[in-house]
Every structure is written in C-alpha cells, then in structure tokens.
C-alpha cells in the first residue's frame, strides 16, 4: 500500500466530523497514533485497517481500493457483488437483463 495514504485517512475522519481523539477511542489507540498515521509517520496494520474501515462505514475492500490504486478494480468488483447480493432475486434478474442489453 502506498506510504502516502495519511491524507486520505484524515479526509475520511474529517468527512464524518470526527476528531482524532474520537477515532482513537473507538480504535482503542492513542490520538498520537492517529496523528502519526495521518501525517505519514506510521502505517496501519491489517487489524487497524479493518477497524478503521468499520468505523468509517465502509468495507476493507473499499478502503484499500481508495488507498491503493492497483487494487481499485478488485475493490470495485467486490463492492458491486456486495450490492447485487442485497437485491431481491427478481431485481437481480432485471439487472442482468439490463447489463446484457447494455453490453450488446
């Protein structure tokens, strides 16, 4: 993952109106740790990335896809499959028909 994702991590937090302390409390780390991540001085472990994604209301795939350009296509595929899985069977059939028309 890129070493330069601290600013994106910060932007998620700011977008939700959370302070570093609030995020730190939820993740059971210090505000200094969050500051170090946001300023690019340290990276998050996989476990911390999972906690952070949950806190931000996104999947780990979505978070990593946003942070790592080489993973974006995979993350997009996973996000699509997740949303499709939430549809009723009748709606999935309609979506399939639409996709077949679109790709014709």
Steps between C-alpha positions, in 0.01 A plus 500: 500500500622847426684683776306811410153402622501707819321792338224271374466345846465851641242597238273208597515607864434864421214412263324326790570790733710290738798616700823304524412428863158358406655272239777400742246418773296282261811320377650471850820680403645838594420823315874517432477176302221646284705817452805296396292305245344816359840668474661201329736415785352153554278256315202307624515127552238285328310476828495880536394544136207265564396696810540829316291383204220388733512831684478689171201289389678332212640161417870427514489451122357849454757655730797322344363566151492870578848494653678274251438572131616154390218346707219729381362265234481208744338720763245623247412143402454404865286808569278419201458138608414612852228736378362246253480244779266732690246506216192280485524221243251674271709818506820302431331352192402849381854622558641209301266580211605866510868406501453268204326778305766750601782269390337400169 
